[in-house]
Amino acid sequence: MKKKNVTRKELALAVNEKLGVSQRNASEMVDTIFATMKDTLISGESLKLVQFGTLTVRDKSPRRGRNPRTGESMTITKRKMVSFRPSKRLRERLNK
């Protein structure tokens, strides 16, 4: 069974059907939500979505790694990454 990804277009269609707004307005709403989420994370703040989960920005330290193709040892630079922690309610529903 192949897993399917939900696209922005499908999210906009869901907003269109649930709220009865035009597809253009629904698409703009979805884009605005994602832009706001992106700006929040870029500024280093956490994003808490009640009953869904929390997105936080974490700092990853530089570390030694290995190029899997050549086996050559290399340093992986420090970087920031986003981590997601699901809410208790979401975890419970996933594990039913």
N, C-alpha and C positions, 0 to 999 in steps of 0.2 A: 504494500500500500504506500503510495507516494504522498508525502506530506505537502500541504499547500500553504503558501504564504498569503497573507491578507495584504492587499495593496491600498495605496491612498485612494484610488478610484473606487474600490469596494467600500472603504470607510465612508467616502462621500456619498455613495449610493445608499448606505445604511442611514446616514443622517438625513438624506433626502426623503427616504421612506418613513422614518420615524417622526420627523418634524414637519414634513410637508413643505419644505423650502425648495427652491429651484436647485437643479444640479450644480449650476454655477456658484450659487451662494453656499451650498453644502461643501463644494470643493474649496472655496475660499475659507470657510470655517475650519476645515481640517488642516489646510495649509497654515492658517494663523495659529492654531493650537500647536502644531509641530514647530513653527518658527519660535514661538514663545518658549517651548520646552528647550529647544536648542540654545536660545540666548541665555536661559537660566543656567543650563549646564556649562556653557562656555564661560560664564562669569564665575564659576566655581561653586555655585549654590546647589543644594540638594533639591530634588523635586519629589514631593510627596503626593501621591494620588490615593486618596482615601478609598479603602476597600479594593485596591489594586496592588500597590506597592510603592517602593521608594527607589529613585534613581539617584545615585551619588557619584561624585567625581573622586577618584582615588589616584594618588601618586604612586607610580611603580618605580622602584629604585633601579639603577643600572645593574646589570648582572652579566655573568659569563654565560655564553651560549655556544652552540655548535651549528654550523651550516649543515643541514641534513644531506645536501647533495654532495658536498666536497669533504665533509668531516672536519673542515677547518674551524678552529676555535676563534670566537669573536666576542666583542662586547656589545650587548644589547643596551641601547641608550635609555636613560630615564624618560618616562613619559607619563601622561595622564590617561586614565581610562574610566569608562562609565561602568558602574556595577549596579545590578538590579536586585533588590530584595523584595520578594513577594509578600503581600500582607498575609496575616494569619488566615483570614477568611478565604483568600484565593488559594492558599496552600491546602486548606481543608477541602475545598471544592475540587481541586485537582486530584486529591488522593481518595476521593469517594469510591 
